[in-house]
Amino acid sequence: MKRNLILVLLGLLMVFIISGCTQSPKESIQPASQVINMNVNADGWTPDSFVLKKGVMVKWVINVTQLTNCNKEIIVRDYNLDIKLKNGENIVEFMPDKTGAIKWSCWMDMIPGTFIVVNDPTNKQEVDSVTASILPDI
C-alpha cells in the first residue's frame, strides 16, 4: 500500500515538474489589454498623453463631464478613429500597431493629444526617444 502511494506521489510530482518547465523564465505573459483613463471637461482632456505598448489592445476609458462644441469628437487619424463623445463613460478599443508618436485631437484640431507607442514601456530610453521626437525645436 505504501509503495503504491509513493509511486502515485512520484508520478504526480513528475507531471508537476514537467508542466512547470514548458515556459522559460525569460518568457513573460503579455497583458490581454492596456487600460488608459482620460477625463474630458470644457478645458480639454486630462491627461492628454499616454505611453502604450505596441501590439497590445488598448481599452481607452473616456469620462466626459462637460461636452463643448470643440471637445465633442476626437479624431485619431493614424488608427482611423472618429470618436463621437457623449456625457459619461465612453469606451474605445484599438490596437496600436506601429511605434512612434501618434497624434490625435478634437475634430477642430484645437485640443491635441498624443499616444507614445513603444515596444517596451518600461524602457525609459525608448520612451524618451519617441517623446523627444514630438517636442518643438528650441
QUIBELHU-V476324 format. One record per residue. N is the residue number from 1. RES is the residue in one letter. PSI is psi in whole degrees, -180 to 180 (* if undefined). OMEGA is omega as a letter, one per 20 degrees, with the letter a starting at -180 (* if undefined). Layout:
n | res | psi | omega
N | RES | PSI | OMEGA
N | RES | PSI | OMEGA
//
This chain:
n | res | psi | omega
1 | M | -47 | r
2 | K | -40 | a
3 | R | -43 | r
4 | N | -42 | r
5 | L | -42 | r
6 | I | -42 | r
7 | L | -40 | r
8 | V | -45 | r
9 | L | -41 | r
10 | L | -41 | r
11 | G | -44 | r
12 | L | -40 | r
13 | L | -41 | r
14 | M | -43 | r
15 | V | -44 | r
16 | F | -45 | a
17 | I | -46 | a
18 | I | -44 | a
19 | S | -29 | r
20 | G | -14 | a
21 | C | 4 | a
22 | T | -18 | r
23 | Q | 124 | a
24 | S | 154 | a
25 | P | -25 | a
26 | K | -19 | r
27 | E | 142 | r
28 | S | 150 | a
29 | I | 127 | r
30 | Q | 139 | r
31 | P | 147 | r
32 | A | -33 | r
33 | S | 164 | r
34 | Q | 129 | a
35 | V | 129 | r
36 | I | 143 | a
37 | N | 138 | a
38 | M | 140 | r
39 | N | 143 | r
40 | V | 128 | r
41 | N | -171 | a
42 | A | -23 | a
43 | D | -11 | a
44 | G | -144 | a
45 | W | 149 | r
46 | T | 125 | i
47 | P | 171 | a
48 | D | 11 | r
49 | S | 138 | a
50 | F | 142 | r
51 | V | 125 | a
52 | L | 152 | r
53 | K | 126 | r
54 | K | 137 | r
55 | G | 3 | r
56 | V | 125 | a
57 | M | 139 | r
58 | V | 135 | r
59 | K | 108 | a
60 | W | 110 | a
61 | V | 114 | a
62 | I | 113 | a
63 | N | 111 | a
64 | V | 122 | r
65 | T | -21 | r
66 | Q | 113 | r
67 | L | 142 | r
68 | T | 175 | r
69 | N | -30 | a
70 | C | -46 | a
71 | N | 8 | a
72 | K | -10 | a
73 | E | 135 | r
74 | I | 133 | r
75 | I | 125 | r
76 | V | 90 | a
77 | R | -42 | a
78 | D | -22 | r
79 | Y | 13 | r
80 | N | 42 | r
81 | L | 130 | r
82 | D | 100 | a
83 | I | 113 | r
84 | K | 113 | a
85 | L | 153 | r
86 | K | 161 | r
87 | N | 144 | a
88 | G | -155 | a
89 | E | 130 | r
90 | N | 134 | a
91 | I | 128 | r
92 | V | 133 | r
93 | E | 138 | r
94 | F | 165 | a
95 | M | 115 | r
96 | P | 111 | a
97 | D | 4 | r
98 | K | 149 | a
99 | T | 159 | r
100 | G | -174 | r
101 | A | 118 | r
102 | I | 112 | a
103 | K | 147 | r
104 | W | 166 | a
105 | S | 177 | r
106 | C | 169 | a
107 | W | -21 | r
108 | M | -2 | a
109 | D | 31 | a
110 | M | -26 | r
111 | I | 101 | a
112 | P | 163 | r
113 | G | 167 | a
114 | T | 139 | r
115 | F | 125 | r
116 | I | 104 | a
117 | V | 122 | a
118 | V | 165 | r
119 | N | -35 | a
120 | D | 99 | a
121 | P | -17 | r
122 | T | -8 | r
123 | N | 97 | a
124 | K | -38 | a
125 | Q | -42 | r
126 | E | -44 | r
127 | V | -46 | a
128 | D | -37 | a
129 | S | -45 | r
130 | V | -41 | r
131 | T | -42 | a
132 | A | -28 | a
133 | S | -17 | a
134 | I | -5 | r
135 | L | 141 | r
136 | P | 148 | r
137 | D | 135 | r
138 | I | * | *
//
